[in-house]
Amino acid sequence: TAELAKANEELKLEIEERKRADGALRESEERYRRIVETAQEGIWMIDAAGKTDYVNQQMAKMLGYTVEEMSGRFLFDFICDFAPVEALQNFERRKHEITGQRDFRLRRKDGSDLWAMISTSPMFDDNGQFIGALGMIIDITRRKQAEEALLESEKKYSTLVENSLTGIYIDQCEKIVFANNRFAEIFGFPKEELMGIESWKLVHAEDRALNRELRARMLRGEGAPSEYEARGLTKDGETVWIVGRNTGIEYNGNPAILGNIVDVTEQKRAEKGLREADEEFKCMKSSS
């Protein structure tokens, strides 16, 4: 009887311990469920076939569906960059493509696009068999739109700069770090050869001292003429006359000079021809 009473007492203690453990487990599950359901990120789970086992409210909201509408759907149905049928047939290969972190373009229920950063972790059973994946998405649509707007803006200004009739360059640490097509054309260089070339090499020897002085004064923020006339040297060693306009800027975090030049060599030749003709006319007039 004493042994039976002791056994009953131990059984009661075991039952109470199990109840406490079950209660703690339910409480833990409920706590994590609340965290997952109230998360600002979209969270989902898929099985080994690529079909959704679970999506939280935020995930469904992001894509404009209800949780019930997304449940059991094939994950690739919502990804714009994959054809669902082809993806379903090759999920063993595709599952590696969605593992890790990368940006995807998702398709909302209304047909609009949602850019999302998706982090995915594969899940395996005790035998190492792939059983599905757990993922989280963050809406980065605004960031993508800003990036696309920036790229479009850069493309527009790049087109304007590269098609300018003015030679445009950036001089930093006395080296050419940027040059447009017209600048390369004026000096007779392929554009790639100009990158990193010492800028003084493009200046006529007699004008280098003046060029350095103007450059130094501008970088120091001292008064310097914004427009100047000087002689340059082409790749073949020929002299070209240019009218330049410089501005001090910051480029890649360091001081630099943004320059614009116009080739006035033909104008100078014409002026010289007129002066010579005028002198010749004066000589003829005086001799007569």
C-alpha positions in Angstrom: 0.0 0.0 0.0 2.8 2.4 0.8 4.6 1.6 -2.4 1.3 2.1 -4.4 0.8 5.5 -2.6 4.3 6.5 -3.4 3.9 5.4 -7.1 0.6 7.5 -7.3 2.4 10.5 -5.8 5.2 10.2 -8.3 2.7 9.8 -11.1 0.9 13.0 -10.0 4.1 14.9 -9.8 5.0 13.7 -13.3 1.6 14.7 -14.6 1.9 18.1 -13.0 5.4 18.5 -14.4 4.1 17.6 -17.9 1.3 20.0 -17.5 3.7 22.8 -16.5 6.0 21.9 -19.4 3.0 21.8 -21.8 1.8 25.1 -20.4 5.3 26.6 -20.8 5.5 25.3 -24.4 2.1 26.7 -25.3 3.0 30.0 -23.7 6.3 30.1 -25.6 4.5 29.2 -28.8 1.9 31.9 -28.2 4.6 34.4 -27.5 6.5 33.7 -30.6 3.3 33.5 -32.7 2.4 37.0 -31.5 5.9 38.2 -32.4 5.6 36.7 -35.8 2.1 37.9 -36.5 2.8 41.4 -35.4 6.2 41.7 -37.2 6.7 44.5 -39.7 8.4 42.0 -42.0 6.7 39.4 -44.1 7.4 35.9 -42.9 6.7 32.6 -44.7 7.5 28.9 -44.7 7.4 26.6 -47.7 7.5 22.8 -47.9 9.9 20.7 -50.0 7.7 21.2 -53.0 7.9 25.0 -52.8 4.3 25.5 -51.6 3.5 27.8 -48.7 2.9 26.2 -45.3 2.6 29.5 -43.5 2.5 33.2 -44.2 2.0 35.9 -41.6 -0.5 38.8 -41.8 2.2 41.3 -42.9 3.3 39.0 -45.8 -0.3 38.7 -47.0 -0.9 42.4 -46.6 2.3 43.3 -48.6 1.0 41.3 -51.6 -2.6 42.3 -51.2 -3.9 38.8 -50.4 -5.5 37.2 -47.4 -3.6 34.6 -45.5 -6.0 31.9 -46.7 -5.6 33.0 -50.3 -1.8 32.5 -50.1 -1.9 29.3 -48.1 -0.8 26.3 -50.2 0.2 28.5 -53.2 3.4 27.8 -55.0 6.0 30.4 -53.9 7.1 31.2 -57.4 3.6 32.3 -58.3 4.4 35.5 -56.5 7.9 36.1 -57.9 8.0 38.1 -61.2 11.4 36.8 -62.4 10.3 33.1 -62.5 7.8 31.4 -64.7 5.7 29.3 -62.2 5.3 26.2 -64.3 9.0 26.0 -65.3 10.0 26.8 -61.7 7.8 24.0 -60.3 9.4 21.5 -62.6 12.9 22.5 -61.5 12.4 23.3 -57.8 15.3 21.1 -56.8 17.5 23.5 -58.7 15.5 26.6 -57.9 15.6 26.1 -54.2 19.3 27.0 -54.2 18.5 30.2 -56.1 16.2 31.5 -53.3 18.6 30.5 -50.5 20.4 33.4 -48.8 19.6 37.0 -49.3 18.8 38.9 -52.5 16.3 41.3 -54.0 13.3 40.0 -55.8 10.5 41.7 -57.7 7.2 40.3 -56.4 3.8 40.4 -58.0 0.9 41.8 -56.0 -2.6 40.5 -56.4 -3.6 43.7 -58.3 -0.8 43.1 -60.8 1.5 45.8 -59.5 5.1 45.1 -58.5 6.7 45.0 -55.1 10.5 45.1 -54.7 11.5 43.1 -51.6 14.7 42.0 -50.0 14.2 38.3 -49.2 16.3 36.4 -46.7 15.8 32.6 -46.9 17.1 29.7 -44.8 16.7 26.1 -45.9 15.2 23.6 -43.4 16.4 19.9 -43.1 15.2 17.0 -41.1 17.4 14.9 -38.8 18.6 12.9 -41.7 19.7 15.9 -43.6 16.8 15.8 -46.1 15.5 19.1 -47.4 12.0 19.7 -46.0 11.4 23.3 -46.9 12.5 26.8 -46.2 11.9 29.7 -43.9 11.9 33.2 -45.2 11.5 36.9 -44.4 10.9 39.8 -46.7 11.3 43.5 -46.3 9.6 46.0 -48.7 12.3 48.0 -50.5 10.1 49.4 -53.2 10.8 53.0 -52.3 14.5 52.3 -52.2 14.4 50.7 -55.6 12.3 53.5 -57.1 14.8 56.0 -55.7 17.7 54.0 -57.2 15.9 53.8 -60.6 15.2 57.5 -60.5 18.9 58.2 -59.7 20.1 55.9 -62.5 17.7 57.7 -64.9 19.0 61.0 -63.8 22.6 59.9 -64.1 21.8 58.5 -67.6 20.3 61.8 -68.6 23.1 64.0 -67.4 25.7 61.5 -68.7 24.1 61.9 -72.2 24.2 65.6 -71.9 27.8 65.7 -70.8 29.0 63.2 -73.4 27.2 65.0 -76.2 28.3 68.4 -75.2 30.1 70.6 -77.7 32.3 71.8 -74.8 35.2 69.7 -73.5 34.5 68.8 -69.9 37.0 67.3 -67.5 37.8 66.8 -63.8 41.4 67.5 -62.6 42.2 66.0 -59.2 45.8 65.9 -57.7 47.0 67.2 -61.1 45.6 64.2 -62.9 42.7 63.8 -65.3 40.1 61.6 -63.5 37.2 62.4 -65.9 36.9 63.6 -69.5 34.0 63.7 -71.9 34.2 62.8 -75.6 34.7 66.4 -76.7 37.7 66.9 -74.4 39.3 63.8 -75.7 38.6 64.9 -79.3 40.2 68.3 -78.7 43.5 66.8 -77.5 43.5 63.9 -79.9 43.4 61.1 -77.3 41.2 58.0 -77.0 39.2 58.8 -73.8 40.6 55.8 -71.9 44.1 57.0 -72.4 43.3 60.3 -70.7 42.3 58.7 -67.4 45.1 59.2 -64.9 47.3 61.3 -67.2 49.0 64.2 -65.5 47.1 67.3 -66.5 50.1 69.5 -67.0 51.1 67.3 -70.0 48.1 68.7 -71.9 49.3 72.3 -71.3 51.8 74.2 -73.5 55.2 74.5 -71.8 55.0 78.3 -71.9 51.6 78.3 -70.1 52.2 75.7 -67.4 53.3 78.1 -64.7 50.2 80.2 -65.2 48.0 77.1 -65.3 49.5 75.8 -62.0 49.0 79.2 -60.3 45.4 79.5 -61.3 44.8 75.9 -60.2 46.4 76.5 -56.8 44.5 79.7 -56.2 41.2 78.1 -57.0 41.8 75.1 -54.7 42.8 77.5 -51.9 39.6 79.4 -52.4 41.4 82.6 -53.4 40.4 84.9 -56.1 41.1 83.5 -59.5 39.7 84.3 -62.9 36.9 81.9 -63.8 37.7 82.2 -67.5 41.1 82.1 -69.1 42.8 81.6 -72.4 45.7 79.2 -72.8 47.5 76.9 -75.2 47.2 73.1 -75.0 49.2 70.2 -76.5 47.6 67.4 -78.4 48.7 63.8 -78.3 50.7 64.5 -81.5 52.4 67.6 -79.9 50.4 70.1 -81.9 49.4 73.4 -80.2 45.7 74.1 -79.7 44.2 77.3 -78.3 41.5 76.9 -75.7 39.2 79.2 -73.7 38.6 77.5 -70.3 36.3 78.0 -67.4 37.1 76.3 -64.0 35.1 75.6 -60.9 36.4 74.2 -57.6 34.4 71.1 -56.6 34.5 68.1 -54.3 34.9 64.8 -56.1 34.8 61.4 -54.3 35.3 63.3 -51.1 38.4 65.3 -52.1 39.0 68.7 -53.7 39.1 68.8 -57.5 38.6 71.2 -60.4 35.8 70.9 -62.9 36.8 72.4 -66.2 35.1 73.4 -69.4 37.1 74.2 -72.5 36.3 75.4 -76.0 38.7 74.9 -78.9 39.3 78.4 -80.4 42.3 77.4 -82.6 40.6 78.1 -85.9 39.4 81.5 -84.5 43.0 82.3 -83.5 44.3 81.3 -86.9 41.6 83.5 -88.6 42.6 86.4 -86.3 46.3 85.9 -87.1 45.4 85.8 -90.8 43.5 89.0 -90.6 46.4 90.7 -88.7 48.9 89.5 -91.4 46.6 90.7 -94.2 46.1 94.0 -92.4 49.9 94.4 -92.0 50.4 93.5 -95.6 47.8 96.0 -96.8 49.4 98.8 -94.6 52.8 98.0 -96.2 51.4 98.1 -99.7 49.6 101.3 -98.9 52.7 103.0 -97.5 54.9 101.9 -100.4 52.5 103.3 -102.9 
